[in-house]
Amino acid sequence: MTVKKQFASFEEMIEGSEVPLLVDFYAPWCGPCQIMAPILEQVSAKIGDTAQIVKINTDTYPSLASQYSIRALPTFVLFKNGQPVDRIEGVLTADQLYSRMQQWI
């Protein structure tokens, strides 16, 4: 399920989350990122309320991309308790991504 919320800062969002956050660093022109969009919807449906998926457009927020050393797209960073706990680059299947998230949710 996709939910849009406003936060004063990225840090406020990740630190205030009660569940793990999978942050998808993407760009609209990125082909592999477009491939991942429906896969993220599948994973979102599978995880339910146990975690959230957040999309960050690296063209709109280049400082965040730099802060988290995003060098390839898509890059997924999983945050738990405000801290990055896992990082994945590239295209995965829904099962691969869900499996990777399992240890944190």
JOJO-V67623 format. One record per backbone hydrogen bond with DSSP energy under -0.5 kcal/mol. CO is the residue of the C=O (numbers start at 1). NH is the residue of the N-H. If there is no record, write none. Layout:
((CO:NH) (CO:NH))
This chain:
((3:5) (9:13) (10:14) (11:15) (12:16) (13:17) (14:82) (20:52) (21:23) (21:79) (22:24) (22:54) (23:25) (23:77) (24:26) (24:56) (25:74) (25:75) (26:58) (27:30) (29:31) (30:34) (31:35) (32:36) (33:37) (34:38) (35:39) (36:40) (37:41) (38:42) (39:43) (40:44) (41:45) (42:46) (43:47) (44:48) (47:50) (48:51) (50:20) (52:22) (54:24) (56:26) (56:58) (57:61) (61:64) (61:65) (62:66) (63:67) (64:68) (65:70) (66:69) (69:71) (74:90) (75:25) (76:88) (77:23) (77:79) (78:85) (78:86) (79:21) (80:83) (83:80) (86:78) (88:76) (93:97) (94:98) (95:99) (96:100) (97:101) (98:102) (99:103) (101:104) (101:105) (102:105))
